[in-house]
Amino acid sequence: MTEAVRDHVRALPDDQLPAYVYDIAALRAHARRVRDALPERVELYYAAKANPDPQILAALRRAVTGYEVASGGELAHVRRAVPGAPVAFGGPGKTPGELAAAAGTGVTRLHVESERELRLLAGAVGPGRRADILLRVNLPVELRGVPLAMGGPSPFGLDPAGVHRCLSLLARPDFARLRLRGIHAHLASGLDAGAQLAVAERIVDWAVRLPVPIEEVNTGGGMAVDYADPAARFDWAAFGAGLDRLLRRHPGLRLRIEPGRALTAYCGWYATEVLDVKSAHGEDFAVLRGGTQHLRTPVTKGHDQPFTVLPVDDWPYPWPRPVVRGQRATLTGQLCTPKDVFARAVPGAAGLRPADRVVFALAGAYAWNISHHGFLMHPHPGFHHLGRD
């Protein structure tokens, strides 16, 4: 936790908890380090789905080349938050309306996921206009232990045979308004730098053997964030050096990557307080204000969300203050479901008391925006952005 976040959380009144606290200055510094680690011919796009908070999008503008969106709603949102920024539009199952909107707003790149999308897009591009596209390829991958695999049998992209069918369509005069720039692939998420490089090399080696000129290859995102060890960061320096070696083998090629979680996860914290401590059938529980309707990440990924305890010594009541007396406790929220768990039987909860503050780390991506906010109608958290210009 940065000192700015620690001081801010300590100063928040109880009635302003829970709260998301984003360290914008730390985000900018991290994004700049990522950009500096990458070769010049690698474009850095931020996957807005990870956290579309407008102030986060704006804070990244100086470090990223552009933004990747995956719906018409995200496209409109990013256009409002960072007007004029380059945008790539991906994601499966695009509607005719979304394709028409993308074709009409000068989207920098459209990632075509199917023959249907290619045909619809060809009809959506008006006279005198061109649409620059990448064909998303779904290559089979053999990666063990990855949290998410999109390669192989899945609804994402085109298998190699589908890519070749699309290349045949693009050679026809009625598809002349579509300009093929290259290939896009996002085959897995949660990869370390070595695995990411191996996947990127495979995608590039496949793409440059196609029977048409390929100017660009987008190898996607999926850089690992380790929730069990927040200090273990993705090795951007090694990854950048590996991409540089790859580009030296292909002098005319431009690469693009689309990290999301690995850019913003570290800049966000979810701060709350302990409401109650109890023991049931030999196990200790700390019930926190809020719940996984605010921070669904640990339920979605099936992990214990890392946290820091900020002790609060003030206890205004005349009765004894409950305390976690065992070595471990489970941290839960206020929801009426046993699935409302932030962290299960963790040693870091020993000694917790009501009124102590608990600050969950790695809450800057796939946190608030993937959570079921309306369940039980508890108040929404506050949002605080530190270190803004």
N, C-alpha and C positions, 0 to 999 in steps of 0.2 A: 504494500500500500504506500502511495506517495504521501509525503508529509502534508501536502495541500489537502488531500482527501481525508487523511486522519484528523486534521484540525477541523475541517468542515463538518465531518460526521459528529465529532465530539460536541460541536457548538449547536447542532440542530435541536430544537425543542422536541419533546416526545411526540407532540401532535403532528410533526412533520415527517414522521417515520411511518412506513418504510419510504426509502428514497433511492433513486438511481443517482449516482454521482459519477460524472465523466470528467476525467482530467484531460482537457483539450490540448493543453501544452504538451503533456506526455504523449498524446496521440500524434501530434505533429512531429515531434522528435523521432518517434518510432518509425513513422511513415517515411520520413526523410532518410533514415538509416537504411530502410529497405530499398528505397529508390537508388541510393548511392551504391548499394551492393550489386546492382544489376547493370549489365552492359547497356550501352547506348541504344543498341538495336532491339532491346526488349521493352515493349510497352507495358505499363503497369495500370491495369484497370481494377477498380474496386467493385466487388460484387455487392451491390446495394442491399440484397436480401439479408446479408449478415446483420446489418443495423442501418435502417434508413433514416435515423434521426437527422433532421435537416442541418443541425449545427455540426454533426459529425461529418456529413457529406461536404459541407462548406469547408470544414477544417482540413480535409484531405486534398482540396483542390490544387494546392501548390505542389504536392508530391506525386499525385497520380496523373496518368495520361488522360483517363476518362473513367466512365462508370459502366458496369454491366447490369442490365435490368432483365427481369424474367416475366414481366406482365405489362399490360397496358397501364395499369394503375401505378406500377413502379416507374414506368416511362414518364408519365405526367408528373409524378412526385419529384423525380430527379430534375426534370426540366424546370420546375419551379424553384427547387433548392439551389441548383447550380446552373443558372441559365447559360446557354452557349457551350457547355462542356461536351466533349465527345461522348457518345453513348453507343454501346453495343447491346442489341436486343436478342436474348436467348430464351431458352426454356421450351419444354414440349407443349403441344396442344394449343398453339396460338390460334385465336379466333380470327375469322375474316376481318372483323373490325379492328383488332389489334394489328394485324398485318397492314391494313390500309392506313392506320394511324402512323405506324412506324415508317411506311413508305412516304408518307406525306410530311413528315417532320424532319427529314434530313438525318435520320439515324446513321451514325458512322458505319456500323456494320450490323447486318442481320444474320443471325445464325439459323440456318434452315435445318429443321429436324426431320423432314419427311418429304416425299414426293408431293403430297397434298399441299404442304406449305409452299413448296416451290411453284406449283401451278397457281395457287391463290395469289401469291406475291407477283407473279408475272402479269396477272390481270389487274393488280392494284396500283402498279406504277404508271403514273400518267404520262401523256405525250411530252417529249422533251426532257424527261427525267430519267435518271439511272439509279439503281439500288445496288450497293456493294454488299456482297454476301459471302459468308463462309458456310460450307457444308459441314454439319456436325457428324463426325464419324464415330461409330461405336465399335471399337476394336476389342476382341477378347483379351482379357488380362488374367494373369495368375499371380495375385498378390495375397499373401496370407496375413490374416489378422487385421485387415484394414477395417475401420469403422463403417465406411460406406463404399460400395463398389457399384459403379454405374456402367462399366464395361461388361460385355457378354450379354446374355438374355436380359433385356430391360426395355422400358419404353423410351429410352433416351437415344436420339440421333438415328443415323442410318448405318446399317452394317455395310461392309465393303461392297457387296453386290448392289445395295441401294444407292451408294455413292456413284457407282458407275452408271446406273440408270439415270440419275440426275445429271451426270455429265453429258449423256446423250440428249437429254431434253434441252440443256443449256446451249447445245450446238444448233438448235433450231431457230429460225428467224423470229418466231413469235415469243422467244425468250430473250431477245436481244437487249431489252432494257435491264436485264439482270447481269451484273458484272461479277464473275467469280474471282474473288481475291485469294481464297485459300481454304484451309481446313481448320475446323475447331474440334477439340476433343476434351472431355472432362471424364476421365475413366475411374477415378477413385478419390476419396478424401481421407485425411488423417495420415498423410505420408510424411516421413522425414525427408531431409534434403537428398540423400542418396537415392531413395525410392522415387522421389519426384523427378530427379534427373533421368533415371532409367526409363520412366514412363514418357518423359518429354522426348528422349532420344528415339524411342520406339515410334511415337506419333510422327516425328519429323521424318524418320527413315521411310515410313510408309507413305507419307504425303508426297515427298519429292519423287517417288517412283510413279506417280499418276501420269496419264498420257496428256496432261495439260499443264501449262505453266502455273506454278504455285509461288505467290509472292509472300504469303503470310501463313504462319501456323500458330494457332491459339491453343496452348496446352492446358488451359483451365486453371483451377485453383486447387483447394484441398490440402494446403500446407498444414502440418500437424500442430495442434495446440494440446498440450499435455495437462489435463485437469488434475491428475494425481501429483504432478510435479511442475507447478507454474514457473519455476525458474528454468526449466529445460525448454529453451526457445528453439524454434526452427532456425537452422544454420543458413542464414541468407547469404553470408559471404561465400560459403562453399557452393551453394546453389548458383549464385551469380557467376562464380568462376567456371562451374560446369557448363552453364549456358553459353559463356564466352567461348569455351572450347568447341561446343556444338556449332555455334555460328561461324567459327573459323572454317569449319568443314563445308559450310554453305554460304558463301559470301553474299549472294543476292537475296537472302531470306531475312524476313523480319519475324520476330517472335512476340507473342503477347501472353501474359498471365493474368489471372483474375482472382487473386486472393480476397477473401472476405473476413472470416473469423481470425486469421493470423494477423490482420491489420488492426482490428478494433477490439478484440476480446480483452486485451490487457489494459485498455483505457477506462473500463467501466467497473463499478462496484455497486452491489445492492446492499444497502445498509438498513438494518432493522434493530429491534430490541427483543429481549426475552420477556414474555408475558408471564410464563408459569414454568415451574419445574415439578415433575412428579415421577414417582416410581410405580411400575405396574408389572407384577409377576417377575420381579427381580431385574427388570430393565429400567434404566433412567431415560427420561424424555424431557427435552426443553421445547416448549411451545413458543414460537416466535410470532410477532405481529406480521401480518401479510401471509405469504405462502407461495406455492408453486404456480398459482394463477398469475403471479407477477414474474416469477423466475422459473420457467419450466425446464430449463436446461438439464438439471440433474435427473429429472424424470425421463426426459426424452433420450438422453444418452446413457442412462443407467449408471451414473457415477455419484460419488460424494463431492458436492461443490466445495472447493477450498474456501476457508474463511479465516478471519482474524477476530479475536475477542477484544473489545475495548471495555475494561471493567468500569462500572459506575458504582461508587461507594455510597452514594446517598440512598437511604431507604426510609421513606416517610411514614411507614405504617408501624403500629405498636406491636404487631405479632412478629415472631421469628421469621427471618428471611429464608425461604427454601434454597437449597443448593444441591447441585449434582455431586453426590458423595462418592460414587463409583469412579472407576478409571475411564469409563466410556459412556456416551449418551447419544441418543438419536435426536436430531434437530428437525422439528416438524413446523408446519404452518397452522393456520386457523381453519383449514378446509375440513369438511366432514367426509373425509376419505382417507383410508390408510396409505394411499399413494402420495399423499402430500408430505413428502420427505425431501429435505435438502441434503442431509448427510446421515448415514445410518451407523450407529454404534462406533462413533469416532472418538479417539483419545483426546482430541483437541477441545472437547466439550467438558472435560473434567473441571469441576469448580464453578460452572456457570450458575448465575443467580438471576432472578427476575430483575429487570431494569438494566442489566448489562447489555451492551450493544454488540451486535454480531454483524460483521461486514464481509460479504461474500465477494470473492475476487472473480476474475475472468467473466464478468457480466457485461462486457461491451459488445457481445455478438450473440445472436440467436438466443436472446434472453427475453426481454419484454415483448419484442415483436413476434415471437412464436407462442406466447402464453395465452391462456383462455381467460381473458381479463374479466369477463362478466360473471363468472361462476361465484355464487353466493353473494354477489353484489357488495363485496368489501370495497372500501375506498381504494382508488388507484394510487400508486406511489407518486411522490414528487420527482421532478427531474432537475438536476443541478449540473451546470456546465462550468467548470473551473478553468481559468487560464485562457479565456477568450481574448481575442484582439480588442 
